[in-house]
């Protein structure tokens, strides 16, 4: 499942070019790996962004015998109960993802409502395994019971429509962060993926939305927004903010979707947290460039034969090209590099995990291919000298601190 539109086209590179990988050592010393496995179960792990709801929506999810087991144990996608328990994942924020193509009207509103209802239904159908939550305290209580908590984050504020009252409505529906926009400028602000620069940052309505989110207790998520939007949010927010699934621009120069050094420092000064995105193209510009060049080569090859990627006659050509030109993936060490960089700039209190599982397709790095593999990242952090307390902060304490600060300010 891919989150459209054109700027996500590079994700398709990983489907087109197969399963090769960049050199990595995701396992390492057995004792370190064993310690990592233990810490993954000892500490709560929260992930800022898992796109299970939209993946299930695309698959026409419904509660029938055929589909009932999808979130429990399946080979599809990156998330299910069995793999989450193995990896120690306790509180994945379920992304209520609204494509920009749905606009900013009732279609977006209804889709958001339906996705929330889907997550609620999964928890109601499996109360021994899942529970929808709205506070860190609920997560901690469920952790003691062995139940996976499902907090909700809305990716794209378009379902707010043009009515400020809807901010409170979505809070009542359980939404605890809102990514202000997605792939296009919306009624709230400009997007990092859109060249239109409709408002030069936040719209007037968007400023009211940020204030209202602060008032009712919804975390402001600045992933996907333009740089101008980020800085304007920083100027006006009364509470810390998050980047639910972003990485460091240091390793992807020119990729505005990631955060540059000054932004990371400002986020730290604000008390906020950047949750590192695992997608290979969010991690390493060289991998992105290499795969883009391969796609251009394949596109030209097909065009010379009068074919497109969708043509039946192109399938054999594409398959052979995949064999001859294997894709590069990033690896778990590169994710740790991004964490290191945030710690260097802002400190250990301002970094977390925001995988984008089920949202970046087959571009996930070696060693972090699904929710069972968080211990591989913990092991890498241990090798780099991170203490157990440091790892607890990365896994959940930093995000919980922001979440509680937003709650307390609202109260």
Rosetta blueprint (number, residue, H / E / L):
1 X L
2 X E
3 X L
4 X L
5 X L
6 X H
7 X H
8 X H
9 X H
10 X H
11 X H
12 X H
13 X H
14 X H
15 X H
16 X H
17 X L
18 X L
19 X L
20 X L
21 X L
22 X L
23 X L
24 X L
25 X L
26 X L
27 X L
28 X L
29 X L
30 X H
31 X H
32 X H
33 X H
34 X H
35 X H
36 X H
37 X H
38 X H
39 X H
40 X H
41 X H
42 X H
43 X L
44 X L
45 X L
46 X E
47 X E
48 X E
49 X E
50 X E
51 X L
52 X H
53 X H
54 X H
55 X H
56 X H
57 X H
58 X H
59 X L
60 X L
61 X L
62 X L
63 X L
64 X L
65 X L
66 X L
67 X L
68 X L
69 X L
70 X L
71 X L
72 X L
73 X L
74 X L
75 X L
76 X L
77 X L
78 X L
79 X L
80 X L
81 X H
82 X H
83 X H
84 X H
85 X H
86 X H
87 X H
88 X L
89 X L
90 X L
91 X E
92 X E
93 X E
94 X E
95 X E
96 X E
97 X E
98 X L
99 X L
100 X H
101 X H
102 X H
103 X L
104 X L
105 X L
106 X H
107 X H
108 X H
109 X H
110 X H
111 X H
112 X H
113 X H
114 X H
115 X H
116 X H
117 X H
118 X H
119 X H
120 X H
121 X H
122 X H
123 X H
124 X H
125 X H
126 X L
127 X L
128 X L
129 X L
130 X E
131 X E
132 X E
133 X L
134 X L
135 X L
136 X H
137 X H
138 X H
139 X H
140 X H
141 X H
142 X H
143 X H
144 X H
145 X H
146 X L
147 X L
148 X E
149 X E
150 X E
151 X L
152 X E
153 X E
154 X E
155 X E
156 X L
157 X H
158 X H
159 X H
160 X H
161 X L
162 X L
163 X L
164 X L
165 X H
166 X H
167 X H
168 X H
169 X H
170 X H
171 X H
172 X H
173 X L
174 X L
175 X E
176 X E
177 X E
178 X E
179 X E
180 X L
181 X L
182 X L
183 X L
184 X L
185 X L
186 X L
187 X L
188 X L
189 X E
190 X L
191 X E
192 X L
193 X L
194 X L
195 X L
196 X L
197 X L
198 X L
199 X L
200 X L
201 X L
202 X E
203 X L
204 X H
205 X H
206 X H
207 X H
208 X H
209 X H
210 X H
211 X H
212 X H
213 X H
214 X H
215 X H
216 X H
217 X L
218 X L
219 X E
220 X E
221 X E
222 X L
223 X L
224 X L
225 X E
226 X L
227 X H
228 X H
229 X H
230 X H
231 X H
232 X H
233 X H
234 X H
235 X H
236 X H
237 X L
238 X L
239 X L
240 X L
241 X L
242 X E
243 X E
244 X E
245 X E
246 X E
247 X L
248 X E
249 X H
250 X H
251 X H
252 X L
253 X L
254 X L
255 X L
256 X L
257 X L
258 X L
259 X E
260 X L
261 X H
262 X H
263 X H
264 X H
265 X H
266 X H
267 X H
268 X H
269 X H
270 X H
271 X L
272 X L
273 X E
274 X E
275 X E
276 X E
277 X L
278 X L
279 X E
280 X H
281 X H
282 X H
283 X H
284 X L
285 X H
286 X H
287 X H
288 X H
289 X H
290 X H
291 X H
292 X H
293 X H
294 X H
295 X H
296 X H
297 X H
298 X H
299 X H
300 X H
301 X H
302 X H
303 X H
304 X H
305 X L
306 X L
307 X L
308 X L
309 X L
310 X L
311 X L
312 X H
313 X H
314 X H
315 X H
316 X H
317 X H
318 X H
319 X H
320 X H
321 X H
322 X H
323 X H
324 X H
325 X L
326 X L
327 X L
328 X L
329 X L
330 X L
331 X E
332 X H
333 X H
334 X H
335 X H
336 X H
337 X H
338 X H
339 X H
340 X H
341 X H
342 X H
343 X H
344 X H
345 X H
346 X H
347 X L
348 X H
349 X H
350 X H
351 X E
352 X E
353 X E
354 X L
355 X L
356 X L
357 X E
358 X L
359 X L
360 X E
361 X L
362 X L
363 X L
364 X E
365 X L
366 X E
367 X L
368 X L
369 X L
370 X L
371 X L
372 X L
373 X L
374 X H
375 X H
376 X H
377 X H
378 X H
379 X H
380 X H
381 X H
382 X H
383 X H
384 X L
385 X L
386 X L
387 X L
388 X H
389 X H
390 X H
391 X H
392 X H
393 X H
394 X H
395 X H
396 X H
397 X H
398 X H
399 X H
400 X H
401 X H
402 X H
403 X H
404 X H
405 X H
406 X H
407 X H
408 X H
409 X H
410 X H
411 X L
